[in-house]
């Protein structure tokens, strides 16, 4: 397990993150050209990352349908990103409520909240530019999120933040470098990657600091909450209505997507760093493993490495 940072280390990290934020932050309303037209016949994400890529349905789809499906899938993922950022902002506010407001650690929490406000605005503007619906995660996940933002605390706050942040970060690192997709998607991805790198550092250090302090009951409960969060996020990034939007049967297309080995490969690739980190911090295990396997973020026969005795 990584060495847990102390209070002084935490303050030093926060000081550095505050300095980085002051030096390299963006205003997406000014730093992105929202008036630039979308390119015709251009994918919004690499076609191999589309949930139906390689399926029989994909083979039957026209080139225009395929491009259009990637437009709706990126819009769906962005809307889920907004949903989760709203949850994260509330978790961070609750984290800050009982803390020392003069500490750099809490001042960075406020800075991250400001970043997330801009990111949510940016994603919302992108969805609008795509002329796509605000899909969201669906009613079931929406209500689960209501519970998470109300009862989540401690290591769960920062581990749950990492699930969404690390998966989106891995996806967007690919997207910002892919010159075959829409420039707008690359621009949004670049801003989000640069600013989320600070958020990931902040959350990782808190998980490292807090996880060794968990007793057995707290550890098992936290593992289950984290696994549930991973399962919900992975299964609700793409709303079934994206398939209906391009003329497909949403139930059949979703079933085919969830069984698609290319989708599993994509999800595991995007979650690789996240899973390795949770293994290092002993947060993979217990009954929640079944949820991890069902999420597609790990292989279906996944077994975590044996953790050292606590």
N, C-alpha and C positions, 0 to 999 in steps of 0.2 A: 504494500500500500504506500502511496506517496506520503512524504513527510508533511504533516499538517502545519500550515502557517500559523504563527502566533498573532496576537493583536497588533504588535508593531509591524510585522510583515504585512498584515491586512491593510494597515494605514498607509504603508509605503506603496503597496500595489494600487490602492485607491488614488493616491497622490499622482502616480504615473498615469493612471487612466484618465484622471481629470485633465492633466496636461495634454495628453493625446487628444482628448475630446475638444479642448480649446483650439488645438492646432489643426485638426482634420475632421471637421464635421460639415454636414451639407444641409442645404435647404432645398428639398426636392422640387418645390414650386418654382424655384429660380434656376436650379442647376440641371434640370431636365427640360428639353424642348418638347413640351406637350403638344405644340401645334404642328410638329413634323408629321407628315402622313405615314401610316403604316405601309410597309413594302408589300406589293402584291405577290401572291404565290410563294410566300416565305414563311417557314415554320416559326412557331413561337417558342418551341423547345425542340431540341434534337429529336427527330422522329423515333430514334431507338429508345428514348425515354418516355414515349407515349405508352399509356397503359395497355393499349390494344396492339401495339407493334408486334408483328410476327404471328398474329392469330389468324384464323380463317376469316373473321370479320374484316380485319385489316386488309386482307388480300382482295376482298370484294369492294372495298371503299374506293371512291374516286380520289385522285390527288387533291382536289379541292376540299373534299370531306376530311381528308387526313389533316391538312393544314388547319381547317376550321376546328377540328377536335383539339389540336394542340392549343389553339387560342382559348377555348373554353376550359381546358385543363389548367393552363397557367392562371386563368382568372379564378378558378375554383381554389387552387392552392393559395393564391393571394388573399382570397376572402377568408380562408381558414387561418392564414397568417395574421390577419387583423383580429379575428376572434381570439386567437391565443395571445396576441400582444395585449389585448384588453384585460385578459385574465392575469397576465404577468404584471401589468402595471398595478393592478389591485393587490396582488401578492407582495409586490415591492413596497407599496404604501403601508400595508399591514406590517411588513418587516420593519419599516422605519419608525412606526408609530411609537414604540416604547424605547427607542434607541437615543443615543446622544446626537442631537442634530448638528453639533459642531464638529463631529468626527468626519474625516475625509471619506470613510466608508459609506456613511449615510448620504453625504453630499454627492458621492458618485451614484448612489441609488437614485437620487433625484435627477441627476444628469441622464441616466439610462432611461428613466421614465419619459423625459423630454425627447430623447432619441426615438423611443417607441411611438410617441405621439406623431412625430414626423413620418415614421415608417408606415403607420396606419393610414395617414393621409396620402402618402405616396402610393401604397397599394390600392387604396380606394380610387385615386385618380387614374391608375393604370387600368383597373377594371372598367371604369367609365370610358376610357379611351378605346378599349376593346369592344365596347357596346355589348358587354356580357352582363348577365344578372349577378347580383350579390349572392352567390350560392350559399356560402356559410357551411358549417359542418353538418347541418341537419339538426332536427329538433332534439333527438336523443343525446347527441354529443353536446349540444348547446346546454341542455339541462345538467349534464354531468359537469360541464365547465362551471356552471353556477355553484355547484357543490364544492368543486376544487378551489375556486377563488375564495370561498367562505371558510373552509376548514383546513386548507393546506397550510403548513407551517414548517419552519426549520429546514432540514435537508431536503424535504419534499419540494419546497418552493424553488430551490436552485436546481435540483435534479430535473424537475418538470420543465423548467425554463430551458435547460440544455437539450431536452428531447426535440422541441420544436426548433430551437436555434441551430443545433448541430446538423439536423437533417436538411433544413433549408439552406444552411451555409454551404454544405457539400454540394447540393444541387446548384446553387447559384454560382459557386466557383467554376463549375463547368460552363454554366450559361454565359457568364460575363466574358469568357474567352472564346465562345463559339461564334465565329463570324458568319455562320450559315443561318442564324436565326435573327429575328427582328432586333434592330438596334435599340429600340425602346426597352425591350426585355434585358438586353445587356447592360444598359445604363442603370436601370433600377437594381439589377443584381449587383453591379459594382458598388453602388452606394451602400446597399444593405450589407454586403460582405465586409466592407471597410469598417463600418460602425459596429456590426455584430461581433467582430473579432474582439472588441473590448468587452462586450457583454458576456461572451463565452469565457474569457479570462476571469472576470468577476465571479461568475457562477461556479466555475470549476474550483476556484480556490475556496469558496464557501463549502462546497461539497467535500473537498479534501479535509477541510478544517472540522466539519461537523460530523462526518460519518463515523470516525473512530469513537466518538462519544456516545453512540447509540447503544442502549442495552439490547438484549436479545429480542425482547418484544417490540421495541421501537424499530430495530433493524428489519424484522420480518414485516411489520406493518408498512414501513417505508418502501421496502422492496415491492410489496403488492400494489401500493399506490402508484409507484413509478411505472411498474409493468402495465397497469391499467391505463395510465396516461399515454404510454407508448402505443398500446393497442388502439386506443381511440384516435389518436392523431394519425397513425399510419392508415387506418381504415377510412378516415373521413377527409383526407386531403382532396380526393376527387369525388365530387357529388354525382350521384347517378344521373341527374338531369343533364350533365354535360353530353351524355350519349343521345338523349332525346333531342338535344339542340342541333345535332347533325343528322337527324333522321334515323337513329338506331333505336331498337327496343332497349330501354334503360335497364330492365331486370336481366335480360339475357347478356347484354354487353358488360354489365358489372360483374356478373358471374364469370364470364370469360376472362375479364381483366384480372380478377382475384385468383384465377387458376393459371394465369399466364406466367411461365418461368422467366420471361424477360422482365416483367414487373418485379418479380421477386429479386432478380439480379440487381435491378435498379435500386430497390429499397435497401437491400443489404449493402450495396456500395455506398449509398448516402448515409447509412447508419454505422459504418465501420468504426469510425473514430469514437462515436458515442458509446457503442457497445464495449470497445476496448477500455474506455475510461471507467465505465460502470463495473467492469470486471476488476480493474485495479483498485477501486474503492469498495469492493465487496457488496455491491448493490444489485448483483444479478444472482437470483436464487429463490428457493422457496416455491410456494404455489403459483407465484406470478410467472414462472418460467413458461407455463402453458400459454399465457397471454402473449409473451414475447414470441413464441414459436408461431402462434396464429397471426401475429402482426405482419409477418413477412420480413421483419427487420433482422432476423437471424434464421439460420437453416432450421428445418422442421425437426431435425434430430439434435439440436443444439444442447450442449452441456457446458456450463461455465467451468473455468478452471477451479481447482480446489483452492479455497482461500486459506491463508494461515490462521491458526487458532487465535481466537480473540481473548 
